[in-house]
Structure formats: C-alpha cells, structure tokens
Amino acid sequence: MLTISAAEVDHALTFSGLVETLRTAFREGAVQPVRHHHTVERPDGAASTLLLMPAWTDFNAAGTSAGGHIGVKIVTVSPDNNAIGKPAVMGLYLLLDGATGEPEALIDGQRLTQWRTACASALAASYLAREDTSRLLVVGAGALSPFLAKAHCAVRPIKTIRIWNRTPANAEKVAADLRAEGFTASAASDLDAELGQADIVSSATITTTPLIKGALLQPGTHVDLVGGFTPTMRESDDDAIATARVYVDTRAGATKEAGDIVQPLASGVLKPDAIVADLHELARGEKKGRESASEITLFKSVGAALEDLAAGIAVYKALVA
C-alpha cells in the first residue's frame, strides 16, 4: 500500500487534467452512500465531528469490475485545534481495489480535498461562466483560495485575480504566493466594489452573514459558492439567489446541507424546480448551462464522495504508472 503525501498529490495532478477527470466521473457516476456524520463529545471543549465519505465504482453501470475501486474519506473537524495552532480539519483518503478489497493507497486527505473541491468549481464554471471571463474575485483567504484561483484559470482566460479577506494581510499573502507562480493577483480592500466588477466570484468562507450581495453583481457574472457547508452557514443573500440561475454539485447534498440553498428553499425565495441542474446533468448534457452572456449564474458546492474517488484514483494511477 502506498502512503501518498500532500507534495506527491501536487506532483500527480494538474488542474486542467483533474477537471476533465471529474467531468468523466460525473458523466459516468459512482455509488455514493449518504455520508456518515458523527458527533464526538468531549468532557471539556467543543465536540469534534467525524465524517466518513464512501464511494465505489458502479460496476453494474460499467458492466465489468475490471479496474474498479472503493474509496473512503475519513475527516475530523475539531474546532479547538485553532487555539493550539493545528488545522481544525484533518483527513485521510483510503483507496482499495474494487474486486479484492486490497488497500492500494493512503492519501493526504486535506490536499486531495483542496484539489477536488477547486476542480469541481472549475468544472461548473466550464458550463456556467462566460467564455470571455477575465476577472476573478476570490472571497476568503484560507487554504482553499489559491486552489480555486488556479482551477478557474485552467478553464477560463483569467487575466486578473483579486483576493478579499476580512484580514487584509491574509489576502495579501495569498496574492503574493499566486504572483510568485506567475499569476496577476492582488489583494482587494472593498468587497462591495469588487463584486460589481468581477466576472467570476468564487467564495470559500464559513460566514453565517451573507457576503455576496445580488444587487451588486453585474450582468453575466458567475457566482461560485464553496464555503458554507452547514444549513446555518450562508455566503450569498436572497437577491443573489433570486436573480441567478441556480446550479448545484448534487441535489441531495445541496438541498440538505448548504445554507445557501436550504434557507432560500425554506423561505420560498427558491423553489425546488428552480434548481436548474446538478453536475451529473450538466456533464451528461441532460440540462443546459449558461444560455446568454447577460444572465447571472450561481453554483453551490457541498462536495461529493464521487469527487474524492475520482481524484484518488487519478493520484494513484499517476504514481504507479
């Protein structure tokens, strides 16, 4: 069994390549049981969360077990880690042979998640962002933000990247790192002004107070919402939802876990049939993406075990080839 580090994941993947891998994965599908969600109570301090996300090759759909795989991501979320200088989210990905169950690889879960999350957003943008998109705004300066920037640049001709964060120094650090890799990136100070100029707004925060205001978005904008992963978190306001054509990665996940979808559904701002499509339907050509240069599109991602499986297989094959 291989043990694959974050650096090896970086070496094995490319953004354009993983976007296409995910496109194929959503087109072909996989078996994805509902994720396991467990609360780990502690006698002192905040409770931790244990998440288990399994998926495996859909052998019935494929008609053969050749080359199949089983995978499971194991994630812990421990809020008190921040106080001791450790990441709140830890994770590993275990990849198994689909026919024998033999362990094939243990992969750095945080890095795999960063790659697949960013590339899922870029996959959506390949259907939903204008072809002439050139200005990207990234909201949030966490570990995912540079991955989102580079993934979107892999599918659209981005010329300018702006990074906004509540702590300006963090935004400048991300921008500086991107500049060191050859991107034209800079920190932004006025979020509202940036919202009115961006072609793509990619947000990865854990805010419960919406930052993306629909009234400020220009015609033709594509909004990519990544951060809010519970029903109480929300990155966009009602105006953004009401004025946009709304898409999701998976209907089952977004309508149960994502505050940007759950809350507007509960209030009636968003009707269930107003969710135009998910990534399965877009990848299979069953539903349309962007239909005009002037419409506003919005994509909400909550993550899918299929994405981890596809990315894990891609990493494993790249390293054993």
Solvent accessible surface area in square Angstrom, and as a share of the most:
residue,aa,sasa,rsa
1,M,134,0.60
2,L,71,0.35
3,T,102,0.59
4,I,5,0.02
5,S,52,0.33
6,A,25,0.19
7,A,73,0.56
8,E,69,0.31
9,V,0,0.00
10,D,55,0.28
11,H,155,0.69
12,A,21,0.16
13,L,14,0.07
14,T,85,0.49
15,F,31,0.13
16,S,64,0.41
17,G,35,0.33
18,L,3,0.01
19,V,2,0.01
20,E,88,0.39
21,T,46,0.27
22,L,0,0.00
23,R,46,0.17
24,T,50,0.29
25,A,16,0.13
26,F,0,0.00
27,R,106,0.39
28,E,116,0.52
29,G,19,0.19
30,A,23,0.18
31,V,52,0.30
32,Q,58,0.26
33,P,49,0.31
34,V,136,0.78
35,R,57,0.21
36,H,87,0.39
37,H,120,0.54
38,H,85,0.38
39,T,82,0.47
40,V,61,0.35
41,E,135,0.61
42,R,117,0.43
43,P,142,0.89
44,D,112,0.58
45,G,58,0.56
46,A,43,0.33
47,A,35,0.27
48,S,3,0.02
49,T,31,0.18
50,L,51,0.25
51,L,27,0.13
52,L,46,0.23
53,M,9,0.04
54,P,21,0.13
55,A,0,0.00
56,W,85,0.30
57,T,35,0.21
58,D,40,0.21
59,F,57,0.24
60,N,146,0.75
61,A,74,0.57
62,A,60,0.47
63,G,66,0.64
64,T,72,0.42
65,S,58,0.37
66,A,84,0.65
67,G,65,0.62
68,G,6,0.05
69,H,13,0.06
70,I,52,0.26
71,G,0,0.00
72,V,33,0.19
73,K,5,0.02
74,I,71,0.36
75,V,15,0.08
76,T,50,0.29
77,V,33,0.19
78,S,17,0.11
79,P,64,0.40
80,D,71,0.37
81,N,24,0.12
82,N,105,0.54
83,A,96,0.74
84,I,120,0.61
85,G,73,0.70
86,K,106,0.45
87,P,77,0.49
88,A,23,0.18
89,V,68,0.39
90,M,69,0.31
91,G,13,0.13
92,L,84,0.42
93,Y,1,0.00
94,L,45,0.22
95,L,0,0.00
96,L,33,0.16
97,D,37,0.19
98,G,12,0.11
99,A,75,0.58
100,T,103,0.60
101,G,32,0.31
102,E,109,0.49
103,P,65,0.41
104,E,24,0.11
105,A,0,0.00
106,L,48,0.24
107,I,0,0.00
108,D,38,0.20
109,G,1,0.01
110,Q,53,0.24
111,R,61,0.22
112,L,0,0.00
113,T,41,0.24
114,Q,26,0.12
115,W,13,0.04
116,R,12,0.05
117,T,12,0.07
118,A,0,0.00
119,C,0,0.00
120,A,0,0.00
121,S,0,0.00
122,A,0,0.00
123,L,0,0.00
124,A,0,0.00
125,A,0,0.00
126,S,26,0.17
127,Y,53,0.20
128,L,0,0.00
129,A,4,0.03
130,R,39,0.14
131,E,136,0.61
132,D,95,0.49
133,T,0,0.00
134,S,34,0.22
135,R,60,0.22
136,L,0,0.00
137,L,1,0.01
138,V,0,0.00
139,V,0,0.00
140,G,4,0.04
141,A,17,0.13
142,G,44,0.42
143,A,71,0.55
144,L,33,0.16
145,S,1,0.00
146,P,29,0.18
147,F,22,0.09
148,L,0,0.00
149,A,0,0.00
150,K,37,0.16
151,A,0,0.00
152,H,0,0.00
153,C,31,0.19
154,A,42,0.33
155,V,30,0.17
156,R,22,0.08
157,P,75,0.47
158,I,26,0.13
159,K,151,0.64
160,T,38,0.22
161,I,3,0.01
162,R,53,0.19
163,I,0,0.00
164,W,33,0.11
165,N,29,0.15
166,R,154,0.56
167,T,66,0.38
168,P,93,0.59
169,A,71,0.55
170,N,68,0.35
171,A,0,0.00
172,E,69,0.31
173,K,133,0.56
174,V,15,0.08
175,A,0,0.00
176,A,40,0.31
177,D,69,0.36
178,L,1,0.00
179,R,106,0.39
180,A,92,0.71
181,E,104,0.47
182,G,69,0.67
183,F,55,0.23
184,T,92,0.53
185,A,5,0.04
186,S,39,0.25
187,A,32,0.25
188,A,7,0.06
189,S,104,0.67
190,D,78,0.40
191,L,17,0.09
192,D,60,0.31
193,A,46,0.36
194,E,9,0.04
195,L,0,0.00
196,G,31,0.30
197,Q,89,0.39
198,A,0,0.00
199,D,12,0.06
200,I,0,0.00
201,V,0,0.00
202,S,0,0.00
203,S,0,0.00
204,A,19,0.15
205,T,22,0.13
206,I,120,0.61
207,T,11,0.06
208,T,89,0.52
209,T,89,0.52
210,P,40,0.25
211,L,19,0.09
212,I,0,0.00
213,K,78,0.33
214,G,5,0.05
215,A,86,0.67
216,L,64,0.32
217,L,14,0.07
218,Q,53,0.23
219,P,98,0.62
220,G,1,0.01
221,T,0,0.00
222,H,1,0.00
223,V,0,0.00
224,D,0,0.00
225,L,0,0.00
226,V,14,0.08
227,G,11,0.10
228,G,0,0.00
229,F,100,0.42
230,T,39,0.22
231,P,61,0.38
232,T,96,0.56
233,M,27,0.12
234,R,21,0.08
235,E,0,0.00
236,S,0,0.00
237,D,32,0.16
238,D,59,0.31
239,D,72,0.37
240,A,0,0.00
241,I,3,0.02
242,A,68,0.52
243,T,83,0.48
244,A,15,0.11
245,R,60,0.22
246,V,1,0.01
247,Y,0,0.00
248,V,0,0.00
249,D,0,0.00
250,T,20,0.12
251,R,72,0.26
252,A,68,0.53
253,G,13,0.12
254,A,0,0.00
255,T,46,0.27
256,K,144,0.61
257,E,47,0.21
258,A,0,0.00
259,G,0,0.00
260,D,0,0.00
261,I,0,0.00
262,V,35,0.20
263,Q,63,0.28
264,P,0,0.00
265,L,43,0.21
266,A,90,0.70
267,S,78,0.50
268,G,30,0.29
269,V,56,0.32
270,L,6,0.03
271,K,117,0.50
272,P,96,0.60
273,D,130,0.67
274,A,46,0.35
275,I,6,0.03
276,V,36,0.21
277,A,0,0.00
278,D,14,0.07
279,L,0,0.00
280,H,30,0.13
281,E,31,0.14
282,L,6,0.03
283,A,11,0.09
284,R,104,0.38
285,G,64,0.61
286,E,104,0.47
287,K,85,0.36
288,K,139,0.59
289,G,13,0.13
290,R,44,0.16
291,E,102,0.46
292,S,50,0.32
293,A,75,0.58
294,S,71,0.46
295,E,31,0.14
296,I,22,0.11
297,T,0,0.00
298,L,0,0.00
299,F,0,0.00
300,K,0,0.00
301,S,2,0.01
302,V,19,0.11
303,G,4,0.04
304,A,6,0.05
305,A,9,0.07
306,L,3,0.01
307,E,0,0.00
308,D,0,0.00
309,L,8,0.04
310,A,11,0.09
311,A,0,0.00
312,G,0,0.00
313,I,29,0.15
314,A,25,0.19
315,V,0,0.00
316,Y,40,0.15
317,K,112,0.47
318,A,50,0.39
319,L,58,0.29
320,V,76,0.44
321,A,125,0.97
